[in-house]
Amino acid sequence: MSGRQPSRSGFQTIVLGIALIARGRPEGLTHFGDTSQSFLASLAPLVAFPLVGAALLAMNGAVHAGMVSFLETLSVLLAQPVISELLAAAWGREKLWLRYATAFNWCQWVIPVLGSLLIVIIGILVTLGMPSGWGMPALLGALGGYGLWLQWFLAKHGLALGGWRAGILVLLVNLGTAALLLVPHFLLGWG
């Protein structure tokens, strides 16, 4: 045997990058591309799922609800890269942004996987005597805390930012995204 590592497919490389980043390993960023194509490829599955959901709503006669749901989700998905790119450019990190944004998109898949694992763990804890009323707050708190940490970690290492700037990016991206989602509801009287 020559000792050479077998080459990994693009999907295997992405999964390895996600696994490394999910565990707080910055070298996971090297497993993501820094091209427009790699960014669009990372965005495609995030758009596909809400598009299928909208199509299912439309097929059940709720065309308007499906369109609104899809457009809201699309706006939220695109707010993060737009806001983060503006901040990256303001801080002179535009050359690092495509890899960061690509990794950010792919790493969003950690949250539902972690959520599934936490549901099982919380179910076991409830069976062992934890009050059942603590389950949902524990789940949301753990997922929310980890999600914010993951965003901060990606900003810090993906854009080579200090901890404070990474925190500011996370804050502004989340506030901007929330405003984009909530302000139209309040203006139209839906809230």
C-alpha positions in Angstrom: 0.0 0.0 0.0 1.2 3.4 -0.9 -0.3 5.2 2.2 -2.2 7.6 0.1 -5.6 8.7 1.3 -8.5 7.9 -0.9 -10.0 11.0 -2.5 -13.3 12.1 -1.0 -16.3 13.1 -3.0 -17.6 16.7 -2.8 -20.4 15.5 -0.5 -18.0 13.6 1.8 -15.8 16.7 2.0 -18.8 18.9 2.9 -20.0 16.4 5.6 -16.5 16.3 7.1 -16.3 20.1 7.1 -19.7 20.3 8.8 -18.7 17.7 11.4 -15.4 19.6 12.2 -17.1 23.0 12.5 -19.9 21.6 14.6 -17.3 20.4 17.1 -15.5 23.8 17.1 -12.7 22.9 14.7 -11.8 25.9 12.5 -10.0 23.6 10.0 -13.4 22.5 8.9 -13.7 25.7 6.8 -11.1 24.3 4.4 -13.6 21.7 3.3 -15.8 24.3 1.7 -15.4 26.1 -1.6 -14.9 29.8 -2.1 -16.6 30.2 -5.4 -20.0 31.5 -6.5 -20.9 28.0 -7.6 -20.1 26.5 -4.2 -22.2 29.2 -2.5 -25.2 28.5 -4.8 -24.8 24.8 -4.3 -25.0 25.4 -0.5 -28.0 27.5 -0.9 -29.9 25.2 -3.2 -31.1 22.6 -0.6 -32.1 25.4 1.8 -34.4 26.8 -0.9 -35.6 23.4 -2.1 -37.3 22.4 1.1 -39.5 25.5 1.5 -40.2 25.4 -2.2 -41.6 21.8 -1.9 -43.6 22.9 1.1 -45.1 25.8 -0.8 -45.9 23.5 -3.7 -47.7 21.1 -1.4 -49.7 24.0 0.1 -50.6 25.1 -3.4 -51.7 21.6 -4.4 -54.0 21.6 -1.4 -55.6 24.8 -2.6 -53.7 27.2 -0.4 -51.8 28.9 -3.2 -51.6 32.3 -1.5 -50.4 30.8 1.8 -47.8 28.7 -0.1 -46.4 31.7 -2.0 -46.3 33.9 1.2 -44.6 31.1 3.1 -42.0 30.5 0.4 -41.3 34.2 -0.1 -40.9 34.8 3.7 -38.5 31.8 4.0 -36.5 33.0 0.9 -36.2 36.5 2.4 -34.9 35.1 5.7 -32.5 32.8 3.9 -31.1 35.6 1.7 -30.9 38.2 4.5 -28.0 36.4 6.2 -25.7 36.4 3.2 -26.6 40.0 2.2 -26.1 41.5 5.7 -22.9 39.4 6.3 -21.5 40.4 2.9 -22.0 44.1 3.7 -20.3 43.8 7.0 -17.4 41.7 5.6 -16.9 44.4 2.9 -17.0 47.1 5.6 -14.3 45.3 7.6 -12.1 44.4 4.6 -13.0 40.7 4.7 -14.7 40.4 1.3 -12.1 37.9 0.0 -13.1 35.5 2.8 -16.8 35.9 2.5 -17.7 33.3 -0.1 -16.1 30.4 1.9 -17.7 31.7 5.1 -21.2 32.1 3.5 -20.9 28.6 1.9 -19.9 27.0 5.2 -22.6 29.0 7.0 -25.3 27.6 4.7 -24.1 24.0 4.9 -23.7 24.1 8.7 -27.4 25.1 9.1 -28.0 21.3 8.8 -26.4 20.8 12.2 -29.4 22.3 14.0 -32.1 19.8 13.0 -29.7 16.9 13.6 -28.8 18.3 17.0 -32.5 19.0 17.7 -33.4 15.3 16.9 -30.7 14.1 19.2 -31.8 16.5 22.0 -35.4 15.3 21.7 -34.2 11.8 22.4 -32.0 12.9 25.3 -34.8 15.0 26.8 -37.3 12.1 26.4 -34.9 9.9 28.4 -34.5 12.6 31.1 -38.3 13.0 31.4 -38.6 9.2 31.7 -35.9 9.4 34.5 -37.9 12.0 36.4 -37.2 15.4 34.9 -40.4 17.5 34.9 -42.0 17.3 31.5 -42.6 21.1 31.5 -38.8 21.6 31.3 -38.4 19.7 28.0 -39.4 22.3 25.5 -37.5 25.2 27.2 -34.4 23.0 27.5 -34.6 22.0 23.9 -35.1 25.6 22.6 -32.5 27.0 25.0 -29.9 24.4 23.9 -30.6 24.8 20.2 -30.8 28.6 20.4 -27.5 28.8 22.4 -25.7 26.4 20.1 -27.1 28.1 17.0 -25.8 31.5 18.1 -22.4 30.0 19.1 -22.2 28.3 15.7 -22.9 31.6 13.9 -20.3 33.3 16.0 -17.7 30.6 15.5 -18.2 30.7 11.7 -18.0 34.5 11.6 -14.9 34.5 13.8 -13.0 31.9 11.9 -14.5 32.2 8.5 -14.1 35.9 8.2 -11.0 36.1 10.5 -12.7 38.5 12.9 -12.1 39.2 16.5 -14.6 37.8 19.0 -16.4 41.2 19.4 -16.8 41.8 15.7 -18.0 38.2 15.2 -20.6 38.9 17.9 -21.6 42.2 16.3 -22.1 40.4 13.0 -24.2 37.7 14.6 -26.3 40.3 16.4 -26.8 42.5 13.3 -27.6 39.5 11.0 -30.2 38.1 13.4 -31.8 41.5 14.1 -31.9 42.3 10.4 -33.4 39.0 9.6 -36.0 39.3 12.4 -36.9 42.8 11.2 -37.2 41.6 7.6 -39.6 38.9 8.8 -41.6 40.8 11.4 -41.9 44.4 10.2 -44.1 43.5 7.1 -46.5 41.6 9.4 -46.9 44.6 11.7 -47.2 47.1 8.9 -49.9 45.0 7.2 -51.7 44.3 10.5 -51.0 40.6 10.5 -49.2 40.6 13.9 
